[in-house]
């Protein structure tokens, strides 16, 4: 779980601890909206691989087996999808 979260830290902003709870909730809701919109831009398999890793926190090997993919292909796909997510969020004005 920790490794998967560290990977996502590259492209998802971390809120300040000094921000109040209401602002945090609004920011979280906006980030959720943007993440959902981003996921809808992805091809189905790419989206599913991303969700298996970062929603279900599956290991790379499990994802490869589930989708009949090479382990390195899974890692490359996730790297590229995280890059796309970062670019998408930056384009939407989210400061990383």
N, C-alpha and C positions, 0 to 999 in steps of 0.2 A: 504494500500500500504506500509506504513512504517513498519508494523509488518512483512509482507512478505519479505521485503528487509533485515530486521534485521535477519530473519531466514537464509537467504542466506549468510549473512556476516560470518557465521560460517565456510563456506566451499569455499568461493570465495575471493581471495586476493584483498586488496584495494591498488591501486596505490598511490605512493607518490605524493604530490602536487608539489614537486620541479622537477619532471621529465618533460622533454619538450614534446610538443604536438606530435611530430613525434614518439617518443618512446612510448607515451601513445597509439597512434593509432596502432602501431605494437603489443603492449601487448594486446590491446583489440581484435584485429583480431585473435591473437593466442588463447586467452581465448575463443573466439567465436568458433573457430575450435575445440578446446578441448571439449567444452560444446556440440556441435553438435555430435561429435564422441561418447561422453558419452551417450547422449540420445539414440543413435542408439544401444547401448548395452542393453538397458532396454526392458523388455516385454512391449507390446503395452499399456496395461492398466496402468501400473506403470508410463510409460512415459507420458501418457495423464493426469494422476492425477497431476504429477509434473508440467507439462505445464499449466494446469488450474490454479494452485496456483501461480506459479512464472512468467508466461508470461501474463496470463489474470487476475491475482490477484483476483481470486475468493475466497470467504470465504470458510472455511472448510465445513460448512453446505451445501453450494451450490454444492460443489464437491461431497459430500456424496449423495445428492439427485440425481445429474446427473448420477452417476455411480451405484446407488442402493447399497451404502456401509454404514456401520455403521460409525458414526462420529469418534469414537476412532480408527477404522481401517484406516481411511483417515490420521489421525494425525500420527499414527504409520508408515504407508507407507511413508509419507513424511519425517519423521525423518530418517528412514532407507535409503531412497534414497539420502538425503543430506549427510549421512555418506558415502555412496558409492561414491558420487560425490567428497567428500573431499579426500577419499582414492585414487580415480582415478587421481585426479589432483596432489596429492603428488607423486604418481607413475610416472606421466609425468614430474615431476621436478618443479611443480609450488609451490612456497613458500606461505603458507597460513598465 
